[in-house]
Amino acid sequence: MKPRRASLAVVAACIVLFNVQADRSQTQNATSKPSFPAVGNLSQVMRGILFPNANLIFNVQTHDPSVQKPAPDNSSSDGLNWIAWGSNLYSPWELVDYAAVTLAEPPPLRFTPGRQCENGKPVPVNEPEWIKFTQELAEAGRTAYKASQTRSQDAVSDATAVITDACSHCHQVYRDRRGPGVDPRDPVTSKANRCVKQLQ
């Protein structure tokens, strides 16, 4: 009987140990966050997300979203116009709201591990200036969103100055390279030193 009791004790201990390990595994899975590695480079993120939405907000300076306009004719003999499609699904002010949110929310993408600049250099995520300018961008988006909520063309037009400042502060240091032998209009020489802080 003793060997049988010993075997049962071993089995019971194994069951308890298995349950403990299963509980730990479930806890770890519940608390772990999914990973979202970088897909595009910084230039693609900026041009694909921020650039078109910033331009939509700047467009408010000359086009009042409150003015009713005839719905665009999306019919085309060439097939579906994917650019115009959906342009009348939301009100103009809603589109301004969405554009402002798109400026305020994506700045953390500038800190995605492994993100590179267009020239292959790593994004300077640890530099104080980069952190500061990213915070300015997020704040500019929040300012634009708050202005858009007023449904005032003047308020949004004023907010575009905050966006302009946030963009230019970062571009002057990390994008618009100047100096001996550097032509900012030359795509080769101007891109080579991007994402490296320019000494004043």
WOMO-V280355 format. One record per residue. RES is the residue in three letters. PHI is phi in whole degrees, 0 to 359 (* if undefined). PSI is psi in whole degrees, 0 to 359 (* if undefined). Layout:
RES:PHI:PSI
RES:PHI:PSI
This chain:
MET:*:327
LYS:298:315
PRO:300:323
ARG:293:319
ARG:297:321
ALA:296:320
SER:295:318
LEU:297:323
ALA:294:320
VAL:295:316
VAL:298:317
ALA:296:320
ALA:295:322
CYS:294:320
ILE:297:316
VAL:298:316
LEU:297:320
PHE:297:317
ASN:297:320
VAL:297:315
GLN:296:322
ALA:295:319
ASP:297:318
ARG:297:318
SER:296:317
GLN:295:322
THR:295:317
GLN:295:320
ASN:293:326
ALA:288:329
THR:265:342
SER:286:145
LYS:257:146
PRO:294:155
SER:259:136
PHE:234:84
PRO:293:157
ALA:297:140
VAL:253:307
GLY:261:167
ASN:277:176
LEU:299:319
SER:299:319
GLN:293:322
VAL:294:315
MET:294:316
ARG:283:330
GLY:277:330
ILE:249:304
LEU:280:316
PHE:302:306
PRO:294:327
ASN:283:326
ALA:297:319
ASN:295:326
LEU:298:320
ILE:290:318
PHE:299:330
ASN:296:339
VAL:294:337
GLN:302:325
THR:245:352
HIS:229:113
ASP:283:117
PRO:297:343
SER:282:343
VAL:281:123
GLN:288:133
LYS:235:152
PRO:297:145
ALA:297:138
PRO:293:149
ASP:273:105
ASN:270:1
SER:285:142
SER:207:139
SER:292:343
ASP:273:2
GLY:108:194
LEU:294:129
ASN:272:98
TRP:290:340
ILE:285:316
ALA:280:336
TRP:300:134
GLY:85:356
SER:292:341
ASN:253:14
LEU:283:330
TYR:237:153
SER:290:156
PRO:304:321
TRP:291:327
GLU:296:321
LEU:297:323
VAL:293:319
ASP:304:311
TYR:296:322
ALA:295:320
ALA:294:319
VAL:298:324
THR:291:339
LEU:277:326
ALA:279:326
GLU:275:319
PRO:285:349
PRO:311:326
PRO:301:339
LEU:297:340
ARG:287:352
PHE:246:9
THR:300:127
PRO:304:135
GLY:87:356
ARG:294:136
GLN:243:159
CYS:279:174
GLU:300:331
ASN:271:7
GLY:91:354
LYS:280:148
PRO:292:145
VAL:296:131
PRO:283:64
VAL:294:340
ASN:263:356
GLU:282:134
PRO:304:322
GLU:294:320
TRP:297:317
ILE:297:316
LYS:298:314
PHE:292:326
THR:294:320
GLN:296:322
GLU:297:320
LEU:297:315
ALA:297:319
GLU:294:324
ALA:297:320
GLY:296:318
ARG:295:321
THR:296:317
ALA:294:321
TYR:294:317
LYS:299:319
ALA:293:320
SER:296:326
GLN:296:338
THR:282:346
ARG:57:38
SER:244:123
GLN:298:320
ASP:296:319
ALA:296:317
VAL:291:322
SER:299:321
ASP:294:324
ALA:292:336
THR:296:335
ALA:294:325
VAL:292:320
ILE:296:315
THR:300:316
ASP:296:316
ALA:298:318
CYS:291:314
SER:293:325
HIS:301:315
CYS:286:318
HIS:297:322
GLN:296:331
VAL:266:320
TYR:248:346
ARG:241:306
ASP:278:84
ARG:285:138
ARG:221:161
GLY:137:180
PRO:301:127
GLY:78:5
VAL:244:117
ASP:255:113
PRO:299:344
ARG:272:346
ASP:274:118
PRO:296:340
VAL:276:305
THR:289:329
SER:285:329
LYS:276:337
ALA:300:325
ASN:252:12
ARG:294:152
CYS:72:10
VAL:243:126
LYS:301:129
GLN:277:126
LEU:288:135
GLN:278:*
